[in-house]
Amino acid sequence: MEIDAYFEKLGHLAKIAKEANVAVHELVENPGSHTAMVAPLLAFRESILTSEDENGLSGYLAIGFFAGRTRRERLAAFAMTFEIEHEWKRREVKRLCERYENGQHLFQSVPGLFDKIRRRASGSQDFELIKVSAVSSVSGSEIYRAGNGFTKLCPYLSPGIVNWAQNEWPTAPAFVRLDAGYYSAAQPLQLLTEATLVPANPRWLEDFSLRKGMKDFAAYHLLNRPPSEGHAEYWDYHVKNVRRLEVRVERREDDYLTTIIEELPRPDDPSGLMIARCIHLDTRDPAFTPLGQVEMQHLDLAINVYEGGDREKRFAQSLQNGKVQDASFRTHLFRIEGAPFVSLFSFCGMFLESKVLLSEWLNDLVRA
């Protein structure tokens, strides 16, 4: 069996497990009617076990899964289980980032929703975001009523962000990323998620003084320190896998300022993806406008997904110099127009993963 064929079949197994709502390890351990597919894949995985697999997987043997098999068979079963999960993640993230099309399940079920896709200033559709006014959240959750049924937010967007923005600026044009591959006539169960806490706005700059031609850049890094030197930093590094926060501000014209913020995770995730969180905004208010009066033209929340060699290229670069490696694929998750500039810091607090890096940036702004 060729390795490409192996991963192609793993993707099929992942789909089977997810559609049947069965844990991947359960499908590998008790494949039932799928034995004819699982057995040769396990045999192939065992045949290519390496010393690196041995070192990395031996600790899982104590869990007790895949009992009654040889040590090498169990190692292969654990390896295949994790690889199925990684293959599913790669395929799912790519699916979630696909441009909207009429043939997707959501639009087949609610055809009128396709006309609610956001239109650019040119009048063309962006095929990424839908007017939030066209749907309604069920109890403030990630479940949204669409037509006579239900769909969901893209899982990388917290419903708390949308709810807060709608409560604060109910008349501001706002758009969300819905999962176009999901539609159900029956209301699905809601996820149990932590409440989104809105941080206080910092006492930022006393005046809005970045003038035409001026640029500002900041970068903050997490270090691999022991938990004794900081539990929050250890958690962000080892559990959330965040590595760096970059902020670039540039005033290109007297009345145009743009800001881009990108939070980069580890570039060597086993899934083969580096999923960065990105915030972009701009304003037409001129320099020296009191900060409390500055209004954003728009603010976007997005994910930039780097795959393969694009991961290392982007991680080795910096927004300080402007142009960096393009994402392998990406999608916008949320957009709001006409919100106050100071709301940026609340959006950062709700959207970015590392509160340690965000705090470092905000503290620098307060001291500026």
Buried (B, 14 or more C-beta within 10 A) or exposed (E): EEEEEBBEBBBEBBBBBEEEEEEBBBBBBEBEEBEEBBEEBBEBBBEEBEEEBEEBBEEBBEEEBBEEBEEBBBBBBBBBBBBBBBBBBBBBBBEBBBEBEEEBBBBEBBEEBBEBBBBEEEEEBBBBBBBBEBBEBBEBBBBBBBBEBBBBBBBBBBBBBBBBBBEBBEEBBBBBBBBBBBBBEEEBEBEEEEEBEBBEBBEBEEEBEBEBEEEEBBBBEBEEEEEEEBEEBBBBBEEBBBBBBBBBBBBEEEEBBBBBBBBBBBBEBEBBBBBBBBBBBBBBBBBEBEBEEBBBBBBBBBBBBBBEEBBBBBBEEBBBEEEBBEBBBBBBBBBBBBBBBBBBBBBBBBBBBBBBBBBBBBEEBEEE
